[in-house]
Amino acid sequence: MRQITFSRNKGVGYRPYTETFEFDDNVTEEEINQAYQDWVWQEAGGEFTWYEEE
């Protein structure tokens, strides 16, 4: 198993947040990048939105 740590730092005054995931030994960089993108969207999903101005 490979352990890959994703890290998030919101900026000055915040502590970095990390989360470690386990992947199979034969995981590809593309699969790790996809998992990372999913993690980022999950983490930031509640802080960002969009809407249409009327």
N, C-alpha and C positions, 0 to 999 in steps of 0.2 A: 504494500500500500504506500502511496505517496501522500504526504500531508502538505497541503497548500494553504497558506494563510492569506486572507483578504484583509485589507486595512482601510479604514476610513478616518480621515482627520478633517473635522469641520472648520478648523482654523484656530486662531489665537483664543486662548481661554477654554478650549475644549481638550479633553483627553482623547488620544487616538482610540478608536474602537477596532478590535480585530476579531476575526472569527476564522477558525481553522476547519478545513474540510478534508475528508479522506477520499482519494481517488484510486482506482486500480492502477497498477504499475504501468500498464500499457496505455494510459490516458494520453490523448493528443493535446497539443497546445490549443487547438481549436475548441475542444471540449471544455478545457479549463476556462478559456475566454468566454464561452457561452455561459458557463456557470457563474463567472464573475459578473457578466452583464446582468444576469437574472438577479444576483445578490444586490447589485447596485440599485436596480429598479425597485426591489423589495425594500431596501433601506431608505431610499429617497422618495418613494411613492407617496408617503403621507405629507411630505413637505412641499411638493410641487404639483401644480395642476395647470390646466389651460381652459379657457372659455372664450366664447365669441362675443365681442362687443355688439350691442344692438344700437 
